[in-house]
Amino acid sequence: MSGGGGNGSAAAPTHVVMFPWLAFGHISPFAQLTRRLVSGSGGDGSFRVMFLTVAGNVAHVEAMLAEAAGVVTVAPLDLPAGAASTAELPGDGAELLKVALDGTRPQVAALLGELRPDAVIFDRLRRAPLYFNVYSAAALACVAVPARCPGGRRPSAHDLTAAPAGFPSDSPLVTLPAYQAADLTYVYESFYGMPSVYHRFSVCFEGCVATVMKSCAEMEGPYIDYFSAQIGKPLLAGPVVPEPPRGELEERWSSWLSSFPENAVVFASFGSETFPPAAAARGLLHGLEATNRPFLVVLNFPKGADAEAEIAARVPPGFEQRVKGRGVLHTGWVQQQHILQHPSVGCYVNHSGFSSVVEGLAAGCRLVLLPMKTDQYINAAVFARELHVGV
């Protein structure tokens, strides 16, 4: 296949390559953007997409893009066996996955040379036209701008307690608690001799012609303006609001939720890559029990963990008997968007991942934010203390 940029023919389709980082928190927004681009083109064959991922993710991505199967091709990249997404890796496996993905550069270069696409939309590639940011504008403005590393100097945990030079002065992020700042030092650290997250951001910004953000001025205007001024390149902003869920909610969840009044149920879930530690999970379960409200909690664990042992370490003695009939603790995948939009669900407890917060807002849920790392702290401050849409 050759894209519209290949031969200049008016009849040639516009060809876009999507290349997200191998975490489902990145893959899902890319799939959503792909569906929007395809539907916006009218589905007449004038627009085609190649979606790059690894072999272990192909079936999952194809399912996410099933309605666009005629114009979207999901192409696998070769990685070591068992490396599919960051959710599939234990410990510091995500850092090793970055090393492995860097090694796919010859494969990607060969594909792009053959396809000659009109646009490449990416979030980790070294050189490509459009950088699609899946984080909040506030998170990028706080940690990824040049002002954060003046003179190329790596910031200390103490440096990170204060906002970078020129940052919006009325933001709740002008100062950060020491423990949050200490966690953010990860962004500037090198692992296995490879570039830091900050360096990867910088190379992306230098190599792209524009940045695409799934946000808007009404929600993050000051941060979008600050980031745009720092990077000095066009910034295309617009929220990627979740589409209506497809299919039906599983009968077991539909029946259980429907047994409660409207807005009565608390739903707690923490994404595919955030795992509440035992003490935090026990505190959450104690708190939900004390509300006397019905609740559904989803707790997952890193690959290779003994789920039964992990649950046992988190469930208070006698908990299941005390909440029987009104409380459910589940491990594994659930239809989150369907659950959030069920009439009985009124509150969403989450980890403050940007996509999760927007999904909860779109569903009309009250938000309880429990940030546990890096950008989640920033998102929680913006949505709770600045926009006042959560606590």
Secondary structure as UniProt FT lines:
FT   HELIX           4..7
FT   TURN            10..11
FT   STRAND          14..19
FT   HELIX           24..40
FT   TURN            41..43
FT   STRAND          47..54
FT   HELIX           55..57
FT   HELIX           58..64
FT   HELIX           66..68
FT   TURN            69..71
FT   STRAND          72..77
FT   TURN            81..82
FT   HELIX           86..88
FT   TURN            91..92
FT   HELIX           93..102
FT   TURN            103..104
FT   HELIX           105..115
FT   STRAND          119..122
FT   STRAND          130..133
FT   HELIX           137..143
FT   HELIX           146..148
FT   HELIX           150..152
FT   TURN            157..158
FT   HELIX           159..161
FT   TURN            165..166
FT   TURN            169..170
FT   TURN            172..173
FT   HELIX           178..184
FT   HELIX           185..188
FT   TURN            192..193
FT   HELIX           197..207
FT   STRAND          210..213
FT   HELIX           217..231
FT   STRAND          235..237
FT   HELIX           251..258
FT   TURN            262..263
FT   STRAND          265..268
FT   TURN            271..273
FT   HELIX           278..291
FT   STRAND          295..298
FT   TURN            303..304
FT   HELIX           307..314
FT   TURN            317..318
FT   HELIX           319..322
FT   TURN            323..326
FT   STRAND          327..330
FT   HELIX           336..340
FT   TURN            343..344
FT   STRAND          345..350
FT   HELIX           354..362
FT   TURN            363..364
FT   STRAND          366..369
FT   HELIX           374..380
FT   HELIX           381..386
//
